[in-house]
């Protein structure tokens, strides 16, 4: 691979609180009750893949053809724009 960039996903536990209006049988009245709701907030990872094929033409000169793809949410999305590079050493 010519280039590979990976941003790992993150998971964090989030707790939200809200007020619920419920009937209390012991007091026979409605009252507010605090309810906690806990869930996992997941942000998926992201990767950029840029494989390429390089041909060395001479010392200090090369030609490369490649394409790009993005990996996110367990799927790979190909980018239909090929890349072409010419390399020269200074």
N, C-alpha and C positions, 0 to 999 in steps of 0.2 A: 504494500500500500504506500502510496506517495504521501497521503495525509489521512490522519484519523484523529478526530476530536470527540471526546466523550464528556458529557455533563451528566453525572449520576443523578438519579431521582431521589427525592426526599419524602419521608413519611413522618408525620408528627401527629400526636394525639391532641385533639381539641375537645374541650368540654364547654358546652353552652348551657345556660340556665334560663328558664322561663317560669312565669307564674301561671298556675293552673287553678281554676275555680272549681272546687270539689265539695261534695256533700259529706259532712262528718256525721255518721250515725250516732256517735256517743253524745254529741251536743245538739244534734238535730238542726244544725245550721250549715250554711255554705260558708266556706272559708278559702282563703288563698293558700296554695301550697307551692313551694319552690321545687321544681323538677330539674334534675341534671340530665343532660343528654351528651354522651361521650361517643366520639367517632374518630376514625382515622382519616386524616387529610393527606392524600397521596399526590405528589407531583411527579409525573413520569420523567424518566431519563431521556436524553437526547444525544444522538451521535451523528457526526458528519463523516462520511466515507468518501474518499476520492482516489480510487485505484487508477493506475495508469501504466502504460507500456512505454518504455524509454529505449530509443535506439541511439547508440553512440556512433556518430558519423566519423569523428576523428578525435585526436587528443584535444580536450577542451571544448568540444562541440557535441551537442546532443539534441534530439527531437523527441518530444513526448506527446502522446495522445491519451486522454483520460476522460472520465465522466464522473459525475457526483451522485450520491444517494444520501438520503436522510433516514436515520433509524429513530423512530419515536413510537411510543405506545405499543411496542412489540411488532410493529410493521416497518417495512422498508419501502420508502417512496423514492423512486428514481427520478432524477432531474434530467429532462431530455435535452440538455444543452451540453454538448461535448466540449472539452477544453483541449487546446493545442498550445504547446509551449516550445520555444527554442531556447536552448541553454548555451551560453558562451562563458568561458572562464576569463577573468580579468587579469 
